[in-house]
Amino acid sequence: MDDPAETEAAWETALRDLGRLNRWTFADRPLHEFLEPFSGRRRVSVLDVGAGGGDVLASVQAWGERHGVTTELAGLDLSPHAGPCAKRLHPDLRARWITGDVFELPEEERFDLVLCTLVAHHMPDAGVVRLLRWLDARAEQDWLILDLHRHALSWAGLWLGTRLLRMDSMVIHDSTASVGRGFRRGDWTRLIAEAGVPARARRRFPFRWAVSRG
């Protein structure tokens, strides 16, 4: 899914299957845990970096509706397909879409919360360090990286599951490739120390990392 030559239709098909895969692996749980301290707020602004098909933003919007929190949502993605696909996949989603590189976002763009799901493993270590510093500078309240734990069981489960369920070929390939580029605790300890930001990395079931200030 990193290939810029992919058509919008192919990208959307892959995003549908990726959304199914994330739901089946309880990807929303650490997100909702992160959001819980903000459930008493009247309003919260949220940026999702690498927003893809809008699944994370849709989950944040639903959380806000359940808790009576007005959510001001923005999704940022390198792909010009992201916004149009998200509008079809989540027609009730109320979000502003930004196409571009996270590091080129204008300085005045600030948000209470900044989320970054399944993006860090696509970056080299220097890029992750830069991302950690960027998140800490741009998030007024807190930020969250959700990414994959590198583990043989996760790799094997995805290899088998995506094939048995006849998922899109991009998802079949990218799921195991992504696990192979995932993180272990030592990786996060080293990257956070190099970035020099106050952050903690926590394991979350199954085979996820949640990294945030708190």
N, C-alpha and C positions, 0 to 999 in steps of 0.2 A: 504493500500500500504506500510505500515511499516513492514509487515511480511516478513522476509528474506526467508521464505520457499516458497514464491510465485514463480512460474515458469517464465521464460523470456517471453513466449508467453502471459501468463496472465497479466504480468506487462505491456507489450506493448499495449495490448488491452485497459487496464485501462488508460494508458498515452494518447492514441488517444482520448478517451472520455474526459479526463481532459483537453486536449488541446482545444477541441471544446468548452467546458464549459468556459474556460478562454477567448477565443475569443469572445464569446457571452456576456461576462460580462466586456468587454473593458479593459482587464488586461494590454494591451500594453500601454495604455495612460499615466499612471504615469511613466512607464519606459522611454518612449520617452521624456517626460517632463524633467526627470532627465538627459538624454543624451544631450539635446539641447545645454547646454553651451559648450559642447565639439565638436560641429559640425564644428568648424573652425580648429580643430587639423588635422595634417597630419596622425598621427598614435596614436592608443590608445590600451593598453592591458587591457583585461577584464577577470576576473574570476567569474564564476557563481557557487555559493555554493548550493548544492542540485539541480544539473542541470537536473535531471530526464531525460526526453526524448529530451532535447535540444531546447525546444520551445523558451526560453528566449534568448539563444545564437543565434538562427536563426533570431530572431527579431533584435538583436544587429547587426548581420552581414548585414541584409537588410538595417538597418538604416545607417550603414557605407557606403554601396554602394550608397545609395541615396545622401549622403553628401560628397562623395569623401574622406572618412576617412578609412585608412587601419586599420582593426581590428585584433588584435592578441588575439584569444579566447581560453579559457580553461574552461572545465567543471569538477566539482568535485562532486562525489556522493558516498555514502556508498555502494550502490548496484552495483555489477558487471554487472547487466543487463543494466545500464544506457548508457554506450558507444555504445554497439551493437544496442540497440533500437533506439538511436538518429541517428545513421548512416542510419537506414532503414526509420525512419520517416522524416529525413531531409538529403537526400543523397548529397546535395550540401553544406552542412555545413562544414566549415573548422575550426576544433577545436581540441585541445589536450584534452584527457580525463584522469582524475586522479581518481582512485578508492581508497577511504579511508575516514578517519575521518578528518574533517576540522581542528581540534585542533592538529592533528599530521602532518600537512603539513610542510615540511622543512622550516626553517627560511628564507632561501634565496629566497623562492618563494614570489615575490612581484608583484603587479599589479597596474596600474593606477586607475582602478575602480574595486570594488568588489560588486557583486550583490548577494542577498539572498532572493529568492522568495518562499513564502509559506513553509518556513522551521521553523521559530521561534515558531509557535504555536505547533509544535511537541516537544518543549523543556520545561523542568521545568524553573521556574523563574531564578534559579541560572545559568542554561545553557544559557538563553537569555542574562543575564548580562555578562557572559563570552564571548558570541558571539559578543556583542557590543564592548567590549574591543579588541577582536581579529580583528574585522573589522577595527577599528580605527588605530590599529597598522600596519596592512598589506596593507591598501589602500593608495597609494601614493597621489592620488588626491581627491577621494571621495568614499563613499560607500552608498549602498541603501538596505534597508530591505523593501520588499513589503509583506504585510500580511493582514489577514482578520480582519474586524470589527465585533465584536460579537453583533449580533442584531437579534431579533425574526423574523423580516421580511425577512432577508437574509436566516435564517434557514428554514423558511416555504417555501420560493421560491425555494430553492434548493431541499427540500424534495419532493415537487410536481414536479418540472421541470425535475429532473433526472429520476423520474419514468415515467412521460408522454413520455419522449424521449427515454425510454427503454435503459438507459445507463448501462454500465458495473456495476456489483454488487459491486465491490470495490469502484467505484466512488459514487454510491448511498449511501453506508455506510459512506465513508470517508468525503464526502462533508459536511454533517450536523455535523458529529463529529468534523470536523475541525473548523466550525463556532463556535461550543460550546467551543472550546479551543482558540478562537480568542481573540482580545484585545479591550479595550476601552481606552479613553484618560488617565484616571487615571493610568492604567497599564503602559503605556509608560512613563508617567511622573515619576513614581516611579522607573522603571527599568533603565531609562537613568540616573537618579540621583544616583542610586546605582552603576552604571557602572562608573560614573565620566567622561563621554566623552561628547564633544560638539556635540549635536545632536538635531534635531527637528522632531517631529511626526506630520504629516499632514493627515487629512482625504481626501480621494479621492473617487470619484463616480465610481461604487456604492459599498459601504461597504468594502472599502480597507483602509489600512494605508500605507503611504510612510514615512519611517524614514531614515534620512540622516544627514550629517554634515551641509549642507547648509540651 
